[in-house]
Amino acid sequence: MKWITRKHVKVDRVACPWLIRKFVEPEAEFYFVPAEQVMSEAQRLGAIPFDVPGVELGHHGKECSFEAILKKYKLTGDAALVLLGKIVNGADTDNSLWQQPEGAGLNAIAEGFRHLHFRDDHEISAAEWVVYDALYAYCQEMVRRGKPNGAFR
C-alpha cells in the first residue's frame, strides 16, 4: 500500500512511517510531496494521506498523527507504543497534552537530523528510524519496570 504526507519531515512524519512499516504494513511505500499536493497526489496514487490537516490519520485536538495511527490500527494495547506516542506528541506539539519530558530530547534529535544534509526525506527517515527503534526499546523497558509514563516522571 502507498502512504503520502508533506515533504521536509521532522518528528511525526518520521515516526509515522516507522510505526506503519513496523506494526501496520511491512511493505508500505512512502511519498513525500509539497503540502498543497498531498491530497491530489493521494488520489492519483491511491495513497493514504497522513499528518496533513483534515485527514483521519492527522492531528485531532491535541493528539498527533502517530496517536491517530495507534488508534486506527488498534495498537493501543501495546503500552510501550502508547508511551512512544506520548513522546512523539511531546516533540511534535506544544506538549501540553501529556507534558512528556522526553519529547524535548526527541525534538532536538529530529532537528539535528534535518541539518545532516541528507539528500531527501527517504534518507532522513531511514537514518532516523534507529532513533525510534531505540526509543521503542526504552519504552518497553519503562513498561517492564512499571513506569508506563517514562522514567522522568
C-alpha positions in Angstrom: 0.0 0.0 0.0 1.1 3.6 -0.6 1.1 6.3 2.0 1.7 10.0 1.5 2.5 13.1 3.5 4.2 16.5 3.3 7.9 16.8 2.5 10.6 18.1 4.8 10.0 15.5 7.5 10.7 16.1 11.2 9.1 14.3 14.1 5.6 12.9 13.3 6.4 12.5 9.6 9.3 10.2 10.5 7.7 8.5 13.4 4.5 7.6 11.5 6.3 5.8 8.6 8.4 3.9 11.2 5.2 2.8 13.0 3.4 1.9 9.8 6.4 -0.2 8.5 7.0 -1.9 11.8 3.4 -2.6 13.0 0.9 -2.0 10.2 2.3 -2.8 6.8 5.9 -4.0 6.3 5.9 -3.4 2.6 4.5 0.2 2.8 5.7 2.7 0.2 6.0 6.4 1.3 5.7 9.5 -0.8 6.7 13.0 0.4 5.3 15.9 -1.6 4.6 19.6 -1.2 1.8 20.2 1.3 -0.5 21.6 -1.4 -0.1 18.5 -3.5 -0.8 15.8 -0.8 -4.5 15.3 -1.5 -4.3 15.4 -5.3 -1.3 13.0 -5.3 -3.0 10.8 -2.8 -5.9 10.4 -5.1 -3.7 9.9 -8.2 -1.5 7.3 -6.5 -4.3 5.6 -4.4 -2.2 6.5 -1.3 -3.4 7.0 2.3 -2.6 10.6 3.4 -1.2 11.1 6.9 -0.1 14.1 9.0 -1.9 16.6 6.9 -4.9 18.7 8.1 -8.3 17.3 7.7 -7.4 13.6 7.3 -8.3 10.6 9.5 -4.6 9.9 10.3 -3.7 13.5 11.2 -3.8 15.7 14.3 -7.1 15.7 16.2 -7.4 18.0 19.1 -4.0 17.8 20.9 -3.2 14.3 19.7 -0.7 13.9 16.9 -0.8 11.7 13.8 1.2 8.9 15.4 -1.5 8.6 18.0 -4.2 8.5 15.3 -2.5 5.6 13.7 -2.2 3.8 17.0 -6.0 4.1 17.5 -7.0 3.3 13.9 -4.9 0.2 13.7 -5.7 -1.0 17.2 -2.1 -0.7 18.5 -3.0 0.9 21.9 -2.8 -2.5 23.6 1.0 -2.1 23.4 1.8 0.1 26.4 5.3 0.8 25.0 3.8 2.1 21.8 1.4 4.3 23.8 4.3 5.8 25.7 6.2 6.3 22.5 3.2 8.1 21.1 3.2 10.4 24.1 6.9 11.2 23.5 6.3 11.8 19.8 3.4 14.1 20.7 5.6 16.0 23.1 8.2 16.5 20.4 5.7 17.4 17.7 3.2 19.6 19.5 3.2 22.2 22.3 3.5 19.2 24.7 0.5 20.4 26.7 -1.5 17.2 26.4 1.0 14.7 28.1 3.8 17.0 29.3 6.2 14.3 28.3 9.7 15.3 29.3 11.4 13.0 26.8 9.7 15.0 23.9 12.2 17.8 24.1 15.1 15.5 23.5 13.4 13.8 20.6 12.6 17.3 19.1 16.3 18.3 19.4 17.4 15.0 17.8 14.9 15.4 14.9 16.0 18.9 14.3 19.7 17.7 14.2 18.8 15.2 11.5 17.4 17.9 9.4 20.9 19.5 9.4 22.9 16.5 8.4 22.4 17.2 4.7 20.6 14.0 3.7 19.6 14.0 0.1 15.8 13.7 0.7 13.1 12.7 3.2 13.6 9.0 2.4 17.2 9.2 3.5 16.4 11.2 6.7 13.7 8.7 7.6 16.0 5.7 7.0 18.7 7.2 9.1 16.4 8.3 11.9 14.4 5.1 12.3 17.2 3.7 14.5 16.2 6.5 17.0 12.7 5.2 17.0 13.9 1.6 17.4 15.9 2.8 20.5 13.0 4.8 21.9 10.7 1.9 21.5 13.2 -0.3 23.4 13.3 2.4 26.1 9.5 2.4 26.3 9.4 -1.4 26.5 11.9 -1.2 29.4 9.9 1.5 31.2 6.7 -0.6 30.9 8.6 -3.6 32.2 9.8 -1.6 35.2 6.2 -0.4 35.9 6.8 3.1 34.6 4.3 3.4 31.7 4.7 7.1 31.7 8.5 7.0 31.3 11.5 7.4 33.6 11.4 11.2 34.0 8.0 11.4 35.8 
